[in-house]
Amino acid sequence: MENENKWEYDYSSANNSQNTAGETGYPNVGSSGMNTANTAATYGEADATNPEYTAPRQDSGNGGVTPPPAGPEQNAAAPGQPKKQKKDHSKLAKSAVALVLAAAMGFVGGYNGQLFQSLITTPGITPAFTQVRGETRCCINVRDRETNQSTEFLEPGNPVSQEELERFLADYQSQLGQAEVVAISGSMPKGVPGDFYATLCRLAKAQSKKVIVDSSGSALREALPGGPDLVKPNDEELCQLTGQDTSTVEGCIQAAQSLRALGAGAVAVSRGKDGVLVVSPQGVYQGRPPRIQVVNTVGCGDSMVAGFATGFAQGWELPQVIRYAVAISAANALTKETGCFQPEDLERLLPQVTVEQLEH
């Protein structure tokens, strides 16, 4: 969060009529700060204002759960025969994109801050930043066109003053009443206390909001006493934080359990092509994507966080949330853009993601 940008998500079916079904998905949210999810309706109930939605359905095929189709398509049937319902994952993908409304929050300043805000043109995202005197840092990603390898150049952020920090906290608390899920992402700038993320967690938890933390190192360690519902390190970050070997599934599980002992409700360990390992009070789950031709991996973890936030805001069961998060992360890897996906990719990938509960 080094003079970074915090994103707030409002997955409200009551307020998405302006979004078109063909739009691509999420901006790169996870690397830049705190996300808040807000929902006015859930997928789990039929909604008189939006009768397309149906309740989630168990998938008996592989232990996972298929996200709910957003609009069953009625097929013609012979007289006296019940009409068949055809699952339409494309409608799920499109509705998942269209349902996203956002108020983007965080520290911005100077020319870079103005430029950043001007680039937020995705329908449904409203900038709600706290202005600071320092210049917003630049984070540049260079991708080799031939190898698709990426190199990142990350500037250090300018310090945040106490007065700016207090203004942000006031802005943050003013948004919590509308929120369902808060996702806190990225590093922290100078001037912010080490337990700042724990403070944000406690403020959200005091209002019964779900909290996701996507950070690393000391920022993640000091967030744990705040009781986040989910933290999402990758396997390397988990190894660095705990000092434990995370090269195996069993090693990841043990290291994740140590974070739960420090205050995390659940730990989602992203593992690249192997998907995600989620250690939670409900059990240990492994979500795997299908084999894909990777174009760009930058933003895959951020997209996964957006998927978790979406599922939590919609009230889905954990295996269902995992399936959705893995599918969005994989869809991001198929695009050159950072932290975006095509709805048709999500449609194709969703039924190919496997979610398995491991005995442990």
C-alpha positions as CSV (number, residue, x, y, z in Angstrom):
1,M,0.0,0.0,0.0
2,E,3.0,2.3,-0.6
3,N,1.1,5.4,-1.5
4,E,-1.0,2.8,-3.3
5,N,-4.5,2.6,-4.3
6,K,-7.2,0.8,-2.4
7,W,-10.2,-0.7,-4.2
8,E,-13.7,-1.2,-3.0
9,Y,-16.0,-3.8,-4.6
10,D,-19.7,-3.6,-4.6
11,Y,-21.2,-6.7,-6.1
12,S,-24.7,-5.4,-6.2
13,S,-27.2,-7.0,-8.6
14,A,-29.6,-4.1,-7.9
15,N,-27.2,-1.6,-9.3
16,N,-25.6,-3.2,-12.4
17,S,-28.0,-2.3,-15.2
18,Q,-25.5,0.1,-16.8
19,N,-22.8,-2.7,-17.3
20,T,-22.9,-4.6,-20.6
21,A,-22.4,-8.3,-20.7
22,G,-19.5,-8.2,-23.1
23,E,-17.1,-6.2,-20.9
24,T,-13.9,-7.7,-19.6
25,G,-13.5,-8.2,-15.9
26,Y,-11.4,-7.0,-13.1
27,P,-8.8,-4.3,-13.1
28,N,-5.5,-5.2,-11.3
29,V,-6.7,-4.7,-7.8
30,G,-4.7,-6.9,-5.6
31,S,-1.3,-5.2,-5.9
32,S,-2.6,-1.8,-4.9
33,G,-4.3,-1.8,-1.6
34,M,-7.6,-2.5,0.1
35,N,-10.7,-3.8,-1.6
36,T,-14.2,-3.7,-0.2
37,A,-17.0,-5.8,-1.5
38,N,-20.7,-4.8,-1.2
39,T,-23.7,-6.8,-2.2
40,A,-27.4,-6.0,-2.3
41,A,-28.5,-9.4,-3.5
42,T,-27.0,-12.9,-3.5
43,Y,-26.8,-15.7,-6.1
44,G,-28.2,-18.1,-3.5
45,E,-31.8,-16.8,-3.5
46,A,-34.3,-16.2,-6.3
47,D,-34.7,-12.4,-6.6
48,A,-38.0,-11.0,-7.7
49,T,-36.1,-8.1,-9.3
50,N,-33.7,-10.4,-11.1
51,P,-35.4,-13.8,-11.7
52,E,-32.6,-15.2,-13.8
53,Y,-30.6,-16.2,-10.8
54,T,-30.9,-19.7,-9.4
55,A,-29.5,-21.2,-6.3
56,P,-26.0,-22.9,-6.2
57,R,-26.1,-26.6,-7.1
58,Q,-23.8,-29.3,-5.8
59,D,-21.6,-31.0,-8.4
60,S,-21.3,-34.6,-7.5
61,G,-18.6,-35.2,-10.1
62,N,-15.4,-34.3,-8.3
63,G,-16.1,-33.0,-4.8
64,G,-16.3,-29.4,-5.9
65,V,-19.2,-27.1,-6.4
66,T,-20.3,-25.6,-9.7
67,P,-21.1,-21.8,-9.4
68,P,-24.8,-21.1,-10.0
69,P,-25.8,-20.5,-13.6
70,A,-27.0,-17.0,-13.9
71,G,-29.9,-17.7,-16.3
72,P,-31.2,-21.2,-17.1
73,E,-32.2,-21.2,-20.7
74,Q,-35.6,-22.8,-21.4
75,N,-35.8,-25.3,-24.2
76,A,-38.9,-26.1,-26.1
77,A,-40.6,-29.3,-24.8
78,A,-43.3,-31.6,-26.1
79,P,-46.8,-31.1,-24.6
80,G,-46.9,-32.7,-21.2
81,Q,-43.1,-32.9,-20.9
82,P,-41.2,-30.8,-18.3
83,K,-39.0,-28.2,-19.9
84,K,-35.3,-28.9,-19.6
85,Q,-33.0,-26.3,-18.2
86,K,-29.7,-25.8,-19.9
87,K,-26.8,-24.6,-17.8
88,D,-25.4,-21.4,-19.3
89,H,-21.9,-20.6,-17.8
90,S,-21.6,-17.7,-20.2
91,K,-24.4,-15.9,-18.4
92,L,-22.6,-16.7,-15.1
93,A,-19.4,-15.2,-16.4
94,K,-21.1,-12.1,-17.8
95,S,-23.2,-11.6,-14.7
96,A,-20.1,-11.9,-12.5
97,V,-18.5,-9.1,-14.5
98,A,-21.7,-7.0,-14.7
99,L,-22.4,-7.2,-11.0
100,V,-19.1,-5.5,-10.0
101,L,-19.6,-2.0,-8.8
102,A,-16.6,-0.4,-7.1
103,A,-15.5,2.6,-5.1
104,A,-11.8,2.7,-5.5
105,M,-10.1,4.0,-2.3
106,G,-6.5,4.7,-1.2
107,F,-3.7,7.2,-1.1
108,V,-3.0,9.1,-4.4
109,G,-1.0,12.3,-5.0
110,G,0.7,14.4,-7.6
111,Y,0.6,14.0,-11.4
112,N,0.8,10.2,-11.2
113,G,-2.2,10.2,-8.8
114,Q,-4.3,12.3,-11.2
115,L,-3.2,10.1,-14.1
116,F,-4.1,6.9,-12.2
117,Q,-7.6,8.2,-11.4
118,S,-8.2,9.2,-15.0
119,L,-7.4,5.7,-16.1
120,I,-10.2,4.2,-14.0
121,T,-12.8,4.1,-16.8
122,T,-14.3,0.7,-16.1
123,P,-18.1,1.2,-15.7
124,G,-19.1,0.7,-12.1
125,I,-15.8,1.8,-10.5
126,T,-16.0,5.2,-8.7
127,P,-12.7,6.8,-7.4
128,A,-12.9,7.6,-3.7
129,F,-9.3,8.3,-2.9
130,T,-7.6,10.1,-0.1
131,Q,-5.4,12.8,-1.5
132,V,-1.8,13.1,-0.2
133,R,1.1,15.5,-0.8
134,G,3.5,12.9,-2.1
135,E,3.6,11.6,-5.6
136,T,2.0,8.3,-6.3
137,R,4.6,5.7,-7.1
138,C,5.0,4.0,-10.5
139,C,5.1,0.2,-10.8
140,I,6.2,-0.8,-14.3
141,N,5.9,-4.3,-15.8
142,V,8.0,-5.1,-18.9
143,R,6.9,-8.2,-20.9
144,D,9.1,-10.0,-23.4
145,R,7.0,-10.5,-26.5
146,E,8.8,-13.7,-27.5
147,T,9.0,-15.5,-24.2
148,N,6.1,-13.8,-22.3
149,Q,8.5,-13.4,-19.4
150,S,7.8,-10.3,-17.2
151,T,10.1,-8.0,-15.3
152,E,8.7,-5.6,-12.7
153,F,10.2,-2.3,-11.6
154,L,8.6,-1.1,-8.4
155,E,9.3,2.4,-7.1
156,P,9.3,3.0,-3.4
157,G,6.4,5.1,-2.2
158,N,6.5,8.5,-0.5
159,P,5.8,8.7,3.2
160,V,2.2,9.3,4.4
161,S,1.8,11.9,7.2
162,Q,-0.2,11.3,10.3
163,E,-2.9,13.8,9.1
164,E,-3.2,12.0,5.8
165,L,-3.4,8.7,7.6
166,E,-6.2,9.9,9.8
167,R,-8.1,11.3,6.8
168,F,-7.9,7.9,5.1
169,L,-9.1,6.1,8.2
170,A,-12.1,8.4,8.3
171,D,-12.8,7.7,4.6
172,Y,-12.4,4.0,5.2
173,Q,-14.8,3.9,8.1
174,S,-17.4,5.9,6.1
175,Q,-17.4,3.2,3.5
176,L,-17.6,0.2,5.8
177,G,-21.3,0.5,6.4
178,Q,-22.0,-0.3,2.8
179,A,-19.5,-3.2,2.6
180,E,-19.8,-7.0,2.8
181,V,-16.2,-7.9,2.1
182,V,-12.9,-6.0,2.6
183,A,-9.8,-7.1,0.8
184,I,-6.6,-5.5,2.0
185,S,-3.7,-5.9,-0.5
186,G,-0.2,-4.8,-1.1
187,S,2.7,-3.3,0.9
188,M,2.5,-0.3,3.2
189,P,4.2,3.1,2.8
190,K,6.4,4.8,5.3
191,G,4.5,6.6,7.9
192,V,2.0,3.8,8.4
193,P,2.3,1.8,11.6
194,G,3.2,-1.8,11.2
195,D,-0.1,-3.0,12.6
196,F,-2.1,-0.8,10.2
197,Y,-3.6,-3.8,8.4
198,A,-4.6,-5.3,11.7
199,T,-6.4,-2.0,12.6
200,L,-8.3,-2.1,9.3
201,C,-9.2,-5.7,9.9
202,R,-10.6,-5.0,13.4
203,L,-12.6,-2.0,12.2
204,A,-14.2,-4.2,9.5
205,K,-14.7,-7.1,11.8
206,A,-16.4,-4.9,14.3
207,Q,-19.1,-4.3,11.7
208,S,-19.3,-8.0,10.8
209,K,-17.6,-7.7,7.5
210,K,-15.5,-10.5,5.9
211,V,-11.9,-9.5,5.5
212,I,-9.3,-10.8,3.0
213,V,-5.6,-9.8,3.4
214,D,-3.3,-10.3,0.4
215,S,0.2,-9.1,1.5
216,S,3.5,-10.6,2.5
217,G,6.3,-10.3,5.0
218,S,5.8,-8.2,8.1
219,A,2.7,-6.5,6.7
220,L,1.0,-9.9,6.6
221,R,2.4,-11.2,9.9
222,E,1.2,-8.1,11.8
223,A,-2.2,-8.3,10.1
224,L,-2.9,-11.7,11.6
225,P,-3.9,-10.6,15.1
226,G,-6.7,-8.6,13.4
227,G,-8.4,-11.8,12.6
228,P,-8.8,-11.7,8.8
229,D,-11.2,-14.3,7.5
230,L,-8.8,-15.2,4.7
231,V,-5.1,-14.5,3.9
232,K,-3.6,-15.3,0.5
233,P,0.1,-15.7,0.3
234,N,1.8,-17.6,-2.5
235,D,3.9,-20.6,-1.6
236,E,7.2,-18.6,-1.7
237,E,5.7,-15.8,0.5
238,L,4.5,-18.5,2.9
239,C,7.9,-20.1,3.1
240,Q,9.6,-16.7,3.7
241,L,7.1,-15.8,6.4
242,T,7.1,-19.1,8.4
243,G,10.5,-20.5,7.6
244,Q,8.9,-23.8,6.7
245,D,9.3,-25.9,3.5
246,T,6.3,-25.2,1.2
247,S,7.5,-27.1,-1.8
248,T,5.0,-29.9,-1.0
249,V,1.3,-30.0,-0.3
250,E,1.9,-31.3,3.2
251,G,4.5,-28.5,3.9
252,C,2.0,-25.9,2.7
253,I,-0.7,-27.3,5.0
254,Q,1.6,-27.2,8.0
255,A,2.8,-23.7,7.3
256,A,-0.8,-22.5,6.7
257,Q,-1.9,-23.9,10.0
258,S,0.8,-21.9,11.7
259,L,-0.8,-18.7,10.2
260,R,-4.2,-19.8,11.4
261,A,-2.8,-20.3,14.9
262,L,-1.8,-16.6,14.8
263,G,-5.2,-15.3,13.9
264,A,-6.1,-16.1,10.3
265,G,-9.4,-17.8,9.8
266,A,-8.4,-19.5,6.5
267,V,-5.2,-19.5,4.4
268,A,-5.3,-19.7,0.6
269,V,-1.9,-20.6,-0.7
270,S,-1.6,-19.8,-4.5
271,R,0.7,-22.3,-6.2
272,G,1.0,-21.2,-9.8
273,K,-0.1,-23.9,-12.3
274,D,-1.1,-26.1,-9.3
275,G,-3.9,-23.7,-8.4
276,V,-4.6,-23.0,-4.8
277,L,-4.5,-24.9,-1.5
278,V,-7.0,-23.6,1.1
279,V,-6.6,-24.5,4.7
280,S,-9.8,-23.5,6.6
281,P,-12.0,-24.5,9.6
282,Q,-14.2,-26.4,7.1
283,G,-11.2,-28.5,6.0
284,V,-8.4,-28.5,3.5
285,Y,-9.3,-28.0,-0.2
286,Q,-7.2,-28.1,-3.3
287,G,-8.4,-26.2,-6.4
288,R,-6.7,-27.0,-9.7
289,P,-7.1,-25.2,-13.0
290,P,-6.9,-27.0,-16.4
291,R,-3.8,-26.9,-18.5
292,I,-3.7,-23.6,-20.4
293,Q,-1.4,-21.8,-22.8
294,V,-0.2,-19.0,-20.4
295,V,0.2,-15.6,-21.9
296,N,0.8,-13.4,-18.8
297,T,0.8,-14.4,-15.2
298,V,1.0,-10.9,-13.7
299,G,-2.2,-10.2,-11.9
300,C,-3.2,-13.8,-11.5
301,G,-3.0,-13.7,-7.7
302,D,-4.9,-10.3,-7.7
303,S,-7.6,-11.8,-9.8
304,M,-7.8,-14.8,-7.5
305,V,-8.4,-12.4,-4.6
306,A,-11.2,-10.7,-6.6
307,G,-12.7,-14.1,-7.1
308,F,-12.6,-14.9,-3.4
309,A,-14.2,-11.5,-2.7
310,T,-16.9,-12.1,-5.2
311,G,-17.8,-15.5,-3.8
312,F,-17.8,-14.3,-0.2
313,A,-20.0,-11.4,-1.1
314,Q,-22.4,-13.7,-2.9
315,G,-22.5,-16.1,0.1
316,W,-21.3,-19.1,-1.8
317,E,-20.0,-22.2,0.0
318,L,-16.2,-22.4,0.2
319,P,-15.6,-25.1,-2.5
320,Q,-17.7,-23.0,-4.9
321,V,-15.8,-19.8,-4.0
322,I,-12.5,-21.7,-4.7
323,R,-13.7,-22.9,-8.1
324,Y,-14.6,-19.4,-9.1
325,A,-11.4,-17.9,-7.8
326,V,-9.2,-20.4,-9.6
327,A,-11.1,-20.0,-12.9
328,I,-10.7,-16.2,-12.8
329,S,-7.0,-16.5,-12.0
330,A,-6.6,-18.9,-14.9
331,A,-8.6,-16.6,-17.2
332,N,-6.3,-13.7,-16.3
333,A,-3.3,-15.8,-17.5
334,L,-4.8,-16.0,-21.0
335,T,-4.7,-12.2,-21.6
336,K,-1.9,-9.7,-22.2
337,E,-3.6,-7.2,-19.9
338,T,-2.8,-7.3,-16.2
339,G,-5.6,-8.4,-14.0
340,C,-8.3,-8.7,-16.7
341,F,-10.2,-11.6,-18.2
342,Q,-12.6,-12.3,-21.0
343,P,-16.0,-13.7,-20.0
344,E,-15.8,-16.4,-22.6
345,D,-12.6,-17.7,-21.0
346,L,-14.2,-17.8,-17.6
347,E,-17.2,-19.6,-19.2
348,R,-14.9,-22.2,-20.7
349,L,-12.7,-22.7,-17.6
350,L,-15.3,-22.9,-14.9
351,P,-16.4,-26.5,-15.5
352,Q,-12.8,-27.6,-16.0
353,V,-11.6,-26.5,-12.5
354,T,-11.5,-29.3,-10.0
355,V,-12.0,-28.8,-6.3
356,E,-11.0,-31.6,-4.0
357,Q,-11.3,-31.9,-0.2
358,L,-8.1,-33.5,1.2
359,E,-8.1,-35.8,4.2
360,H,-6.0,-34.2,6.9
